């Protein structure tokens, strides 16, 4: 996968946000889980970064496929 520093930063932030959200949800009382405003905002932010990661992966896959096709010809 072809990545630059900007993309690496997005991957690192997404990874930390996913871990933070997992820890927050794991530490909550699962029977009476009430999500406070901060947890909901963390989930929204995490989702946005995960979507960015998916776009980067998709974009890099497209570039990689294009380069492979070009090299075959």
C-alpha positions as CSV (number, residue, x, y, z in Angstrom):
1,X,0.0,0.0,0.0
2,X,1.3,3.4,-0.9
3,X,0.9,5.9,1.9
4,X,2.3,9.3,2.8
5,X,2.8,11.0,6.2
6,X,-0.7,12.6,6.0
7,X,-2.3,9.2,5.5
8,X,-0.1,7.6,8.2
9,X,-1.3,10.3,10.6
10,X,-5.0,9.5,9.8
11,X,-4.3,5.8,10.4
12,X,-2.7,6.5,13.7
13,X,-5.5,8.8,14.9
14,X,-8.2,6.4,13.8
15,X,-6.4,3.6,15.6
16,X,-6.2,5.6,18.9
17,X,-9.9,6.7,18.6
18,X,-11.0,3.1,18.0
19,X,-9.0,2.0,21.1
20,X,-10.4,4.9,23.2
21,X,-14.0,4.1,22.1
22,X,-13.5,0.4,22.8
23,X,-12.2,1.2,26.3
24,X,-15.0,3.6,27.0
25,X,-17.7,1.1,26.0
26,X,-16.0,-1.8,27.8
27,X,-15.8,0.3,31.0
28,X,-19.5,1.2,30.9
29,X,-22.2,-0.8,32.7
30,X,-23.5,-2.9,29.8
31,X,-26.8,-3.6,31.5
32,X,-27.8,0.0,32.0
33,X,-25.6,1.6,29.3
34,X,-26.5,5.2,28.9
35,X,-24.4,7.0,26.4
36,X,-23.5,10.5,27.5
37,X,-22.8,13.4,25.1
38,X,-19.0,12.9,25.2
39,X,-19.3,9.2,24.3
40,X,-21.6,10.0,21.4
41,X,-19.2,12.7,20.1
42,X,-16.3,10.2,20.4
43,X,-18.3,7.7,18.4
44,X,-19.1,10.2,15.7
45,X,-15.5,11.4,15.5
46,X,-14.2,7.8,15.4
47,X,-16.7,7.0,12.6
48,X,-15.5,9.9,10.5
49,X,-11.8,8.9,10.9
50,X,-12.7,5.3,10.0
51,X,-14.5,6.5,6.9
52,X,-11.3,8.5,6.0
53,X,-9.2,5.3,6.4
54,X,-11.6,3.4,4.1
55,X,-11.3,6.1,1.5
56,X,-7.5,6.1,1.7
57,X,-7.4,2.3,1.4
58,X,-9.8,2.4,-1.6
59,X,-7.8,5.2,-3.3
60,X,-4.5,3.4,-2.8
61,X,-6.0,0.2,-4.1
62,X,-7.2,2.0,-7.2
63,X,-3.7,3.6,-7.7
64,X,-2.1,0.2,-7.2
65,X,-4.4,-1.5,-9.7
66,X,-3.7,1.3,-12.2
67,X,0.1,1.0,-11.8
68,X,-0.2,-2.8,-12.2
69,X,-2.2,-2.5,-15.4
70,X,0.2,0.2,-16.8
71,X,3.2,-2.1,-16.0
72,X,1.6,-5.0,-17.9
73,X,1.3,-3.0,-21.1
